[in-house]
Structure formats: C-alpha cells, structure tokens
C-alpha cells in the first residue's frame, strides 16, 4: 500500500509546485511508482511537465463532477514510473464549480484511496490557500510537506497550516502526520536566512528536513522549458537537492518499516 503526501502551505511563491513535481520525478527515478495529482486550479504542474492543453484528456475536475473516471484522466508521462492527473479548467466558472464540489470534503479522499494500491507514492500539489481543495487534500493525505522560504510571511503561513492540520486531525483525519518542513529558495550567509533558520529550529526543529533546497536558477529555467529540474539539469544544485530530498524521504520509510 502506498502513501499519499500533500504538498501544501497557504502562501504562493514558495516553490510548492516545484517541490511537488521534482520530488515526484526524483522518486520515479528511484523506480518508485508515482501518481502526481494537481488540485491547484492554476494547473501549474502541467506547465512544469511541459504538457499542453491539447494533450490533456481530462482532469481532477472531471472526476469531481462524475463526468469521467480516475482512469480516464490519469495520463502517462515521458517519465518512467510516473503518472499524472492534471487540474484542467477551461473557464472561471469551472473554478467556481470546482470549489463547490470540493465542499464534499471526503470526495478526493475516496477517489485516491481507490488508487493507493497501484502506487508507492501519490503526491498532491495543493493551491496556496487552506479552505476547499487544500482541506480535501489534507483529509485524503497520510502526511504533508510544508515548503517555506526564509521570510517572515512564510513562517506565519507555516503556523497557520499547523493550526489547520490540528483541525483536520480532529475533523476526519486523525492519522495525518507532518512529513516535514522543507526550506526552499535558500540563500546562505544572509541575515534573513540566519533569522529564519533560527526561528524554525526554535519552533520546529524535530520536523525540519535535513535537505535544504537552495536558490538556483536551474529550477526556474526548467519550468520555462517544460521539464522537471532533475531532468533538465541533474547536476545543478537545486536538482541535486531534490534528489537528496527523495532519498531522505525513502530512508525515513525504510526506517519506519524496519
């Protein structure tokens, strides 16, 4: 039986989609069977994977409104061992309808639990807010990764998510765990980074990933080229960091089961 991991934090611009896509790809490179699910209405996972609208035959919205099955919207990718369910919205009204459908908070959980035996990991990329789709993802997930930048507002967003996770545990998913806090876009030897790390260590030392994702232009360039960074330039610092994150995650799993 596989594991469902939500990548979530109520703030944009922290590398959430970059983390979801590159972690999923890194795990697939390690020969794990992966399903990447995009529930962010912006649909940026498709862009990061270089999948155009004409190649998309359906998305999670179609499953939510019962017009297509999960099998019909699950796409093969050019990455061995990795499949993908996009967030495919054609118009603003679709986003409004998706938000309404997401009010059925256990719908995503029921959809993904039917697939969990087919994959080692299901990675969910969440929107940058807590209510609706993110709540549905957290109710479906076994654990959550929080990507945050070395800035005050990201630390505040992490606190809000921790509070929301406690609410989730009391209202439908008591087994939800913190997989880890991931420091992204990290720049060493700056006053801000020192302050941010100090605050994180003070509040969440036991929940920090050892791996840190550095500020790296390859991560941005890869998105413009429609490829995960770990495939675009595997030797770049950002790519190496995501490969290390996947290794750290797998080692945790091995330690848990051994």
HELIX and SHEET records of a PDB file:
HELIX    1   1 UNK A   16  UNK A   29  1                                  14    
HELIX    2   2 UNK A   44  UNK A   49  1                                   6    
HELIX    3   3 UNK A   53  UNK A   55  5                                   3    
HELIX    4   4 UNK A   60  UNK A   64  1                                   5    
HELIX    5   5 UNK A   70  UNK A   73  1                                   4    
HELIX    6   6 UNK A   92  UNK A  101  1                                  10    
HELIX    7   7 UNK A  107  UNK A  113  1                                   7    
HELIX    8   8 UNK A  116  UNK A  118  5                                   3    
HELIX    9   9 UNK A  133  UNK A  140  1                                   8    
HELIX   10  10 UNK A  152  UNK A  170  1                                  19    
HELIX   11  11 UNK A  191  UNK A  204  1                                  14    
HELIX   12  12 UNK A  205  UNK A  207  5                                   3    
HELIX   13  13 UNK A  217  UNK A  224  1                                   8    
HELIX   14  14 UNK A  229  UNK A  232  1                                   4    
HELIX   15  15 UNK A  237  UNK A  257  1                                  21    
SHEET    1   A 7 UNK A  75  UNK A  76  0                                        
SHEET    2   A 7 UNK A  82  UNK A  85 -1                                        
SHEET    3   A 7 UNK A  34  UNK A  38  1                                        
SHEET    4   A 7 UNK A 121  UNK A 125  1                                        
SHEET    5   A 7 UNK A   3  UNK A   7  1                                        
SHEET    6   A 7 UNK A 143  UNK A 148  1                                        
SHEET    7   A 7 UNK A 177  UNK A 183  1                                        
END                                                                             
